[in-house]
Amino acid sequence: MDPMTTYATLEDIENCMENGWTDGLPVIPPYGSLVDEMLEAMGWQGQDVIGEIPNQNIVVRAEKAAATAVMAGCKTEYGSLLRALTEGLLDPKLNLSGAEVTTGGAAILVIVSGPVVEQLGFEHATNALGANCRANATVGRFAQMMRYFCGRGGGVLQSHGTIGHPGRISFCIAEHPQTEWGPYHTQYGLPQGASAISLMSTEGPNSVNNHYGDTGEQILDTIGDCLCHYGQTAWYYRSGGFVVVIPPDHMELISKDFSREQSVDYIYENARRQTDLLAGVGRIAEVPIEYTEVKRGAMRSPLKNREQLSFIECGAKGGRFSAVIPRWVGSTHTVCRQIV
């Protein structure tokens, strides 16, 4: 390679960093030819208005999404997926700007399900929640960069996450192509054979370890206990929810005794904690806001309804682990879109 070409590329990368066009890591400079190719792959013209954040007077054009995809390292083969993902990110129900500025430091969790997982080479087994795989890493990174670039209002608002979590760099999980309970997106009404992107704002994952339980009930009780520790954000408003990640070894036990719907019901009915104990450690306001629905002396669930709990099947064999991913309480919606 021509040394001058190499120098120019490195200089452009540094220029991107200095101008704030980055998530803190080096990016691929959004040269016009690369952005044009990505726009074609996503099926847009550069000046197409693809979304707005009205409360910040932000209008998002297609060229911005395409440039972000290039900078994140995405392949043009991901075009259809990225289009569905972009439309989901800009859905007002997701509250993209809120996720950027909350002290909770939420990340945008991207869940990929259906045939597209194998078609585009997403990792869904080993290290599924932190896959060192281009598809997972760059698609997840694209979502976080869009949150960062659009959510902060072009610099008007800045992130206020008290601690945040590593998913604010990239957080993309792909589901197994073959599942015990049907694809993840069927929980949101999409067809069994579809490919889909599901989006929500979440905290980081909590590991659930049970190597000696030999029934599905024991595994679900362990998962339910993880939902109910004192520090769980959900106790105040119960407006977020949880994604439960179940790898094969735990799924083998659970699926013998429970369907997905039965698992939701079991956790909803049994994962509870005494309200007075929560108040004793300061987790319940003494003069509660009405919509927190605090009832002293009663058992309290971290969930207001069953629809706040969903399950994804991914991960590798060889260890009896699951995970609980708490959803951000400032965004009550999951946005699920079919990839066309």
For each residue, the residues with C-beta under 8 A, 3 or more apart:
1: 5 6
2: 5 6
3: 6 7
4: 7 8
5: 1 2 8 9
6: 1 2 3 9 10
7: 3 4 10 11
8: 4 5 11 12
9: 5 6 12 13 29
10: 6 7 13 14
11: 7 8 14 15
12: 8 9 15 16 29
13: 9 10 16 17 26 27 28 29
14: 10 11 17 18
15: 11 12 18 19 29
16: 12 13 19 21 22 26 27 29 30 71
17: 13 14 21 22 26 27
18: 14 15
19: 15 16
20: 155
21: 16 17 27 30 71
22: 16 17 25 26 27 71
23: 27 141 144 145 148 169
24: 169
25: 22 169
26: 13 16 17 22
27: 13 16 17 21 22 23 30 71 72 73
28: 13 34 70 71 72 73
29: 9 12 13 15 16 71
30: 16 21 27 34 35 67 68 70 71
31: 34 35 70
32: 35 36
33: 36 37
34: 28 30 31 37 38 70
35: 30 31 32 38 39 46 63 66 67 70
36: 32 33 39 40 46
37: 33 34 40 41 76
38: 34 35 41 42 66 67 69 70 74 76 79 82
39: 35 36 42 44 45 46 62 63 66
40: 36 37 43 76 79
41: 37 38 76 77 78 79 80 82
42: 38 39 62 65 66 69 79 80 82 83 86
43: 40 79 80 83
44: 39 48 50 62 65 66 83
45: 39 48 62
46: 35 36 39 61 62 63 66
47: 61 62 63
48: 44 45 61 62
49: 52 59 60 61 62
50: 44 60 61 62 65 86 87 90
51: 59 60 86 87 89 90 91
52: 49 58 59 60 90
53: 56 57 58 60 90 96 97 150 151 153
54: 57 92
55: 97
56: 53 97 153 156 157
57: 53 54
58: 52 53 150 153 154
59: 49 51 52
60: 49 50 51 52 53 64 65 90 150
61: 46 47 48 49 50 64 65
62: 39 42 44 45 46 47 48 49 50 65 66
63: 35 39 46 47 66 67
64: 60 61 67 68 149 150
65: 42 44 50 60 61 62 68 69 82 86 146
66: 35 38 39 42 44 46 62 63 69 70
67: 30 35 38 63 64 70 71
68: 30 64 65 71 72 142 145 146 149
69: 38 42 65 66 72 74 78 82 142
70: 28 30 31 34 35 38 66 67 73 74
71: 16 21 22 27 28 29 30 67 68 145
72: 27 28 68 69 138 139 141 142 145
73: 27 28 70 134 137 138 141
74: 38 69 70 78 82 138 139 142
75: 78 134 135 138
76: 37 38 40 41 79
77: 41 120
78: 41 69 74 75 81 82 120 135 138 139
79: 38 40 41 42 43 76 82 83
80: 41 42 43 83 84 339 340
81: 78 84 85 112 116 120 139 195 197 339
82: 38 41 42 65 69 74 78 79 85 86 139 142
83: 42 43 44 79 80 86 87
84: 80 81 87 88 196 197 337 338 339 340
85: 81 82 88 89 110 139 142 143 197 199 337
86: 42 50 51 65 82 83 89 90 146
87: 50 51 83 84 90 91 337
88: 84 85 91 94 197 199 335 336 337
89: 51 85 86 94 96 108 143 146 147 150 199
90: 50 51 52 53 60 86 87 94 96 150
91: 51 87 88 94 199 333 335
92: 54 95
93: 331 333 335
94: 88 89 90 91 99 108 199 200 201 331 333 335
95: 92 98 99 201 330 331 333
96: 53 89 90 99 100 108 146 147 150 151
97: 53 55 56 100 101 150 151 152 153 157
98: 95 101 102 151 201 330 331
99: 94 95 96 102 106 107 108 147 151 201 328 330 331
100: 96 97 147 148 151 152 157 159
101: 97 98 151 152 157 158 159 160
102: 98 99 105 106 160 161 328 330
103: 160 161 162
104: 161 162 203 233 328 329 330
105: 102 159 161 162 163 164 165 168 203
106: 99 102 161 201 202 203 328 330 331
107: 99 144 147 164 165 167 168 171 201 202 203 204
108: 89 94 96 99 143 144 146 147 171 199 200 201 202
109: 167 171 172 173 199 200 201 202 243 325
110: 85 139 140 143 171 172 173 197 198 199
111: 172 173 174 175 184 197 198 199 243 312
112: 81 116 117 122 139 172 173 174 175 195 196 197
113: 116 117 174 175 183 184 185 195 196 198 312
114: 117 175 177 183 185 193 194 195 196 339
115: 118 119 177 193 195
116: 81 112 113 119 120 122 195 339
117: 112 113 114 120 122 124 174 175 176 177 195
118: 115 121 122 177
119: 115 116 195
120: 77 78 81 116 117 135
121: 118 133 134 135
122: 112 116 117 118 131 133 135 136 139 172 174
123: 126 127 128 131 132 133 135 136 174
124: 117 128 174 175 176 177 314
125: 128 176 314 315 316
126: 123 131 315 316
127: 123 130 131 132 316
128: 123 124 125 131 173 174 245 247 314 315 316
129: 173 205 245 314 315 323
130: 127
131: 122 123 126 127 128 136 137 172 174
132: 123 127 137
133: 121 122 123 136 137
134: 73 75 121 137 138
135: 75 78 120 121 122 123 138 139 172 174
136: 122 123 131 133 139 140 170 172 173 174
137: 73 131 132 133 134 140 141 170 172
138: 72 73 74 75 78 134 135 141 142 170
139: 72 74 78 81 82 85 110 112 122 135 136 142 143 172
140: 110 136 137 143 144 167 170 171 172
141: 23 72 73 137 138 144 145 169 170
142: 68 69 72 74 82 85 138 139 145 146
143: 85 89 108 110 139 140 146 147 170 171 172 199
144: 23 107 108 140 141 147 148 167 168 169 170 171
145: 23 68 71 72 141 142 148 149
146: 65 68 86 89 96 108 142 143 149 150 151
147: 89 96 99 100 107 108 143 144 150 151 168
148: 23 100 144 145 151 152 159
149: 64 68 145 146 152 154
150: 53 58 60 64 89 90 96 97 146 147 153
151: 53 96 97 98 99 100 101 146 147 148 157
152: 97 100 101 148 149 155 156 157 158 159
153: 53 56 58 97 150 156 157
154: 58 149
155: 20 152 158
156: 56 152 153
157: 56 97 100 101 151 152 153
158: 101 152 155
159: 100 101 105 148 152 164
160: 101 102 103
161: 102 103 104 105 106 164 168
162: 103 104 105
163: 105
164: 105 107 159 161 168
165: 105 107 168 203 204
166: 169 204
167: 107 109 140 144 170 171 202 204
168: 105 107 144 147 161 164 165 171
169: 23 24 25 141 144 166
170: 136 137 138 140 141 143 144 167
171: 107 108 109 110 140 143 144 167 168 202
172: 109 110 111 112 122 131 135 136 137 139 140 143
173: 109 110 111 112 128 129 136 245 312 314
174: 111 112 113 117 122 123 124 128 131 135 136 314
175: 111 112 113 114 117 124 179 183 184 312 313 314
176: 117 124 125 179 313 314
177: 114 115 117 118 124
178:
179: 175 176 182 183 184 313
180: 251 255 313
181: 255 259 260 311 313
182: 179 186 192 260
183: 113 114 175 179 186 190 192 194 196
184: 111 113 175 179 187 196 198 310 311 312 313
185: 113 114 188 190 194 196 198 336 338
186: 182 183 189 190 191 192
187: 184 260 310 311
188: 185 196 198 334 336
189: 186 336
190: 183 185 186 194 196 336 338
191: 186 194 338
192: 182 183 186
193: 114 115
194: 114 183 185 190 191 338 339
195: 81 112 113 114 115 116 117 119 338 339
196: 84 112 113 114 183 184 185 188 190 336 337 338 339
197: 81 84 85 88 110 111 112 336 337 339
198: 110 111 113 184 185 188 334 335 336 337
199: 85 88 89 91 94 108 109 110 111 143 334 335 336
200: 94 108 109 241 243 327 328 331 333 334 335
201: 94 95 98 99 106 107 108 109 327 328 330 331
202: 106 107 108 109 167 171 243 325 326 327 328
203: 104 105 106 107 165 233 325 326 327 328
204: 107 165 166 167 325
205: 129 245 323 324 325
206: 226 323 324 325 326
207: 321 322 323
208: 222 223 226 321 322 323 324
209: 222 320 321
210: 213 218 219 222 250 320 322
211: 319 320
212:
213: 210 218 219 222 253 320
214: 218 253
215: 218 219 253 257
216: 219 220 253 254 255 256 257 258 263
217: 220 221 257 266
218: 210 213 214 215 221 222 253
219: 210 213 215 216 222 223 250 253 254 322
220: 216 217 223 224 254 258 263 266 267 270
221: 217 218 224 225 270
222: 208 209 210 213 218 219 225 226 322
223: 208 219 220 226 227 244 267 271 322 324
224: 220 221 227 228 266 267 270 271
225: 221 222 228 229 271
226: 206 208 222 223 229 324
227: 223 224 232 234 242 267 271 302 303 324
228: 224 225 232 271 272 273 302
229: 225 226 232
230: 278 281 283
231:
232: 227 228 229 235 302 326
233: 104 203 236 240 326 328 329
234: 227 237 238 239 240 241 242 302 303 326 329
235: 232 238 278 283 284 300 302
236: 233 283 284 285 292 329
237: 234 240 289 291 292 329
238: 234 235 292 293 301 302 303 304 308 329
239: 234 304 329 330 332
240: 233 234 237 308 326 327 328 329 330 331 332
241: 200 234 303 307 308 309 310 326 327 332 334
242: 227 234 302 303 308 309 310 324 325 326 327
243: 109 111 200 202 310 311 312 324 325 327
244: 223 267 309 310 311 312 322 323 324 325
245: 128 129 173 205 311 312 314 315 322 323 324 325
246: 250 251 254 311 312 313 315 322
247: 128 250 251 313 314 315 316 317 319 321 322
248: 251 252 313 315 316 317
249: 252 253 317 318 319 320 321
250: 210 219 246 247 253 254 320 321 322
251: 180 246 247 248 254 255 313
252: 248 249 255 256
253: 213 214 215 216 218 219 249 250 256 257
254: 216 219 220 246 250 251 257 258 263
255: 180 181 216 251 252 258 259
256: 216 252 253
257: 215 216 217 253 254
258: 216 220 254 255 262 263 266
259: 181 255 262 263
260: 181 182 187 263 264 311
261: 264 265
262: 258 259 265 266
263: 216 220 254 258 259 260 266 267 311
264: 260 261 267 268 306 309 311
265: 261 262 268 269 306
266: 217 220 224 258 262 263 269 270
267: 220 223 224 227 244 263 264 270 271 309
268: 264 265 271 301 303 306 309
269: 265 266
270: 220 221 224 266 267
271: 223 224 225 227 228 267 268 301 302 303
272: 228 299 300 301
273: 228 277 278 299 300 302
274: 277 278 299 300
275: 278 279 284 294 295 296 297 298 299 300
276: 279 280 296 297
277: 273 274 280 281
278: 230 235 273 274 275 281 283 284 300
279: 275 276 282 283 284 286 296
280: 276 277
281: 230 277 278
282: 279
283: 230 235 236 278 279
284: 235 236 275 278 279 288 292 294 300
285: 236 288 289 292 294
286: 279
287:
288: 284 285 292 294
289: 237 285 292
290: 293
291: 237
292: 236 237 238 284 285 288 289
293: 238 290 304
294: 275 284 285 288 300
295: 275 298 300
296: 275 276 279
297: 275 276
298: 275 295
299: 272 273 274 275
300: 235 272 273 274 275 278 284 294 295
301: 238 268 271 272 304
302: 227 228 232 234 235 238 242 271 273
303: 227 234 238 241 242 268 271 306 308 309
304: 238 239 293 301 308
305: 308
306: 264 265 268 303 309
307: 241
308: 238 240 241 242 303 304 305 327
309: 241 242 244 264 267 268 303 306
310: 184 187 241 242 243 244 334
311: 181 184 187 243 244 245 246 260 263 264
312: 111 113 173 175 184 243 244 245 246
313: 175 176 179 180 181 184 246 247 248 251
314: 124 125 128 129 173 174 175 176 245 247
315: 125 126 128 129 245 246 247 248 321
316: 125 126 127 128 247 248 319
317: 247 248 249
318: 249
319: 211 247 249 316
320: 209 210 211 213 249 250
321: 207 208 209 247 249 250 315
322: 207 208 210 219 222 223 244 245 246 247 250
323: 129 205 206 207 208 244 245
324: 205 206 208 223 226 227 242 243 244 245
325: 109 202 203 204 205 206 242 243 244 245
326: 202 203 206 232 233 234 240 241 242
327: 200 201 202 203 240 241 242 243 308 331
328: 99 102 104 106 200 201 202 203 233 240 331
329: 104 233 234 236 237 238 239 240
330: 95 98 99 102 104 106 201 239 240
331: 93 94 95 98 99 106 200 201 240 327 328
332: 239 240 241
333: 91 93 94 95 200
334: 188 198 199 200 241 310
335: 88 91 93 94 198 199 200
336: 88 185 188 189 190 196 197 198 199
337: 84 85 87 88 196 197 198
338: 84 185 190 191 194 195 196
339: 80 81 84 114 116 194 195 196 197
340: 80 84
